[in-house]
Amino acid sequence: MELIVLSGGILALPLIAFITSVLFWPGALLKAYNWYWRRRLGLVVRYSHSGSYRFCYCSRGTPGGATPSLLLLHGFSATKDMWLPVINYLPRNMHVVCVDMPGHEGTSRTCAEDYSIQGQVARIHQFVQSIGLDKRPFHLVGTSMGGNVAGVYAAQYPAHLSSVTLVCPAGLVYPTDSEFISRLREMEKTQQEDSIPLIPSTPQELEDMLKLCCFTPLNLPKQVLRGLLANRLPNNGFYKEVFMEIVGEKSRHSLQENLHLIKSPVQVIWGKEDQVVDVSGSAVLQAALPSCQVTVLENCGHSVALERPRKAATLIVDFLRKQEVNGENTKKLS
């Protein structure tokens, strides 16, 4: 180990680098932490291309096992790494793929057309084809914006899916307004459209966003908050562009408009205290898809993957096993 001598004694250079990164580059430290966590979980970052368009994703395992492959779609302004806490509790032999959504993190950033829900569905379809995930039916999981995309994908490409899990999905007509929607309506009245609660620009706004998304207070150290904000700030212009697309007339109720076309078995997971998209949406899904399996998690907000990762993983695995048993029973009857 290379050492550096200071007046106060000898310090390991890696330790100095660590302290410096915490103080001055907390965003880089968080990225390094995610790299370490992916490595520990056996996930490998990969790239695939559809023409000139590049997808960034990470995966573990290979397709063809007893259970279908899992494709995980993250929510607005997140990345593929938001699924790490859930993957931590998934069986090691399960083929798992999580992709950066269009324009997010390492996936190509193009134009507004790609950021509408329909545009995202088309890009995810390209991704599925580019890595050969469509060679056998797979299980699709989506949360929030990703849940909207997952539901519309299920409606448009039923032959590709064995089943789908929607986690606090956007894109419905909710009987009750959430806290987030109420704030948006108030901002529209006062013409404060530039201040979107899910796109923070200051440490205080970031803390407010985390309180909006999580029922249980995270109580993160200030340096971690600085890191989170540092990684988000350069992308805020892009986030606003995406946000305007997904709340626009074409995308706002995309999932609602496609529910009647969904034929795959559907699982719904929702945090009872969700302040971003109201839990009343679960009743909407149950009414439109009577055979869907709905689980409402007590003491949980919008960020199910962060607040209840073990429970989310267990629910998904149990649902897949149930579908496998149902499939075997169907084969016996036929």
N, C-alpha and C positions, 0 to 999 in steps of 0.2 A: 504493500500500500504506500502510495506517494504521500509524504508528509511535508508540512510547511511550518517553519519555526517563527513564532511570534514572541514578543517581549514577555508575555505572560506564560510561556511554555510552548508545548508542541500540540498542535491540533491536526487531526486527520483532515486532509483536503476535502474528501467527500462530505465530512460533517460541516465544513464551512460552506460548501456548495448547497447543502441541504438548508442550512440556516438562511443563507442569502436568498434561496428560492422562496422560502416561506415569507420572508420580509418583503422582497421586491418583485417576485414573479409567482405569486400564489396560483395564478391560472395554470402555469406550466407544471406546478406541483400536482394539481388535480388531474391533469392529463397523464402525468407519470403514474399516479395512483391507479387510474383506470387501466393503463397499460399493464401494471402489475396484477390487477385483479383479473383481467382477461387471461393473462398468462397462467395464473393460478387455477382458473376454471377450465383451462384447456381450449380456450377460444383463439382462433387465428383470424387476423384481419386480412381480408382479401378484396380484390377488385374484379369487376366484370364489366363488359362493354356491350352496348347495343348501338352499333354505328359509332358515332363520335361521343355518345353519351356514356358517362362513367358512373357506375354504382359502387359504393363502398359498403362492405358488410363484414360481419364476423360470423364464424360458424364453428361448430364442434360436432364430430361424428360424421357418419356417412348415411345416406338414405338406404332404405331397404330392410330396416329392422322390423321388429314385431309391431311397433307403433308407427304411425305416419310421421313424416318430417314436420317440424314446427317452423313457421315463418312468423316473426314477431315485428309488428309495425308500431313505432313509437308515436308520441303525441306532438303537438305543436311546440316548436322551439326546443325540443329535446334532441337526443341522438340515440343511436343503437345501444349506447352504454347504459341507458336508463333501465334496461332489462337485466343487467348483471345481478342485482339482488334476487330476482326470480330464478334465473338460470342456476344460481348457486344451489337451489333446492330441487332442480330437475334431475332425473336419473342420468348418469354419465353416458349410458348407452343410447340416449335419445339424440337423434339428429336435429340440431337446433341452428336456425339461421336468423340473425337480426340485422336489418338493413337500415342505413341512413335514408330517410325519406327524401324526396326530390328537393334539392337545394340545401339540405341540411348536412353539416359536417363534411364528409368526404365525397358525397354524391353531387353530381354536376348541378351548378346553379345556372339556370337558363332564363326563362321569362315567365310572366304571370300565368300564361296559359297552362303551364305545367303544375301550378300550385293550386288550381281549383281542385275540388275533390275528383271530378272526372279526369282531369289531367294527371292527378296522382295515381288513380286507378290504372290508367293506361301505362304509366311508367312502371308501376309495380308489376304489371303483366309482362312488360318487356324484361324486367329483372328476373322474374320467374322463368321465362324462356331462356334467358342468357345463361343461367346456371343449371338448366335442365331439371328444375324442380317440378315441372309439369309432367314428368314421365310417369308419375304415379300420384294419386290423390294425397294432398298434404293438409295439415291443420293450420288454419290462419288465425292469428291472435292480433287484435288491434286495440289500442287504448285512446280515448278522447278523439282527436283528429284522426289518428290511426284506426280507431274503431269505426268511424264514419267510412273511411277508405275500405276497411275490411268488409263491412256490410255491403257496400256497393259492389266490391269485387265478387263477393259471394253471389250476388244477384246476377252479375254479368258473366261470370265464368264458373258456373256450378259444377261442370265436369272436372275441374281441376282440384276441387276441395273434397275432403272427407268430412270436415266439420269446421265450425268457426266459433271463436270466443270473442265476445264484445265486452270490453272493460270500460265502463263509464263513457259510452260512445257519444260523440257529438252528432249533429245532423238530424235530430228528431224534433217533433213539435211537442214541447214539454208542458204538461198541465200546470206546473208551478215554475215560476221564475227562480233561478238560482241567485245567490248574492252577486255573482259576477255579472249576470245579465241585468240585474237591477242597477248595478253601478254603470254599466254601458248605457242603459236608457237615460240615466241621470246625466251622464257626460254628454250625450247627444243634445239634451235639452239646454245645457249650459255651453254647448259648442266647444267641448274640450276633447275633441276626437284624437288629438295627438297623444293624449295621456291614456294609454291602454294598460290596465292592471297586470296583464300577462307579459308586458314588455318593459321591464324595469330599467331605469337609467341611473338610479342612485342606490346606495346601500339600503336606505329606508324603504324605497319602492321594492327592492328585492325581498326584504323581510316581509313586507305586506303581501307580496306574491306568494311566498312560501306559506304564510298563514292562510291565504285563500285556498291553496292547493292541499294542505295537510291538516288533518284534524288534530293530531298529536304534535305539539310544538317541537321543532327540530333542535332548537338551542345550539346552533352551529357556532364554532369559534369565529371571531371576526375575520381571521385570515382566510378561512374557508369561504366565507361570504364574499370577501374581496376577490378570491379566485373565481368563484362562480360568476360574479359580475364582470370581471375582466374578460372571461371567455365569451360572455354574451354580448357585451357592448359593441364589438365590431360588426355584429350580425343584426343589430336592431333595425336597420333600414330594410334588410331582407325579411325579418320577422313581420314588420308592418305590411310589407307587400303580400306575404302569405296570408296574414290575418284578414286583410281586406278581401282577398279571394275567397277564403273559406266561410266568411260571414256574408258574402255577397249573395245576390238573389239566386245565382246558378247553383251554389253549393250549400247554402244554409240548411236546407231540409233534404239533402241528397239521400240520406239513409231512409228517412220517412217515405220518400217517393219510390224507393226500390224494395221496400219490405215485402211486397206481394210477390216479388220474383225470387226470393230466397227459398231454396229447397233443401239446403244442407242442414244437418242437425246444428242447433245454435245453443251456445252457453252464454249467459249474461252474468257478469260480476260487477257489482256497484257498491261504492262506499255510501253508507247511509247518510253521512254528514257532508256529502259532496257539495261544495259551494260554487263549483264552476259549471257543471251541467247537472241539473237537479235529478235526484234519485227517482222522481216521478216518471222519468223516462223508462224505467224498468217495467212499469205497468203498461206503458205504450207498447213495448216489445212483446210482453206477455199476451196482450190482447191481439196483436197482429200475427204472432207466431205462437199459438197455444201450446205447442209441444216443446218450446224452448225451456231450458233449465235455468232458473233465475236464483242467484244467491246475493243477498244484500248483507254487507259486512258492517256489523256494529262498530262504533267508535273508529270509523275510517272515513277519510275524505276522498278527494279526487285522485290523489297519487297512490293508487292501490299497490303498484309495483314497488314503491318506496316504503309505504307504511305497513303493508301486510304481504311481503314477498313469499314467505313460507306458505301461507294460506292460499295465495293465488296459484302457486306452483302445484300444491296438493289438489286444488279444485280442478285445474286443467288436466293433470295426470289421471285423476279419478274419472273425469268426463271422457277422456280418451279410452280408458279401459272399459267403461260402460258401453261406448260405441262399438268397441271390439267385440264385446259379448253379444250385443244386439245383432251385429253383423254375422257372427257365428250361428246364432239362433235362426236368423233369416235363411242362411245357407242350408241348415238342417231341415227347415220346414219346406224349402223348395226341392 
